[in-house]
Amino acid sequence: AVFFDAFVVRMVIIPAVMALLGDKAWWLPKWLDRILPNVDVEGEKLTRELAAASERDTVHA
């Protein structure tokens, strides 16, 4: 049972279903999206802000 869950379900079935669903796999109701915090785990917001700041610096220089 552990082997089936760990390898078949989590490494085959779930990724296949998520690939078939595409963006719909990540759909959230709007009310829940407003309640949940926007957590920037990978630092993408910081990267965008630094790029925008360096762009502003090159424009004004």
Stockholm file with secondary structure:
# STOCKHOLM 1.0

chainA/1-61         AVFFDAFVVRMVIIPAVMALLGDKAWWLPKWLDRILPNVDVEGEKLTRELAAASERDTVHA
#=GR chainA/1-61 SS CHHIIIIIIIIIIHHHHHHHHGGGGGCCCHHHHHHSCCCCSSCHHHHHHHHHHHHHHHHHC
#=GC SS_cons        CHHIIIIIIIIIIHHHHHHHHGGGGGCCCHHHHHHSCCCCSSCHHHHHHHHHHHHHHHHHC
//
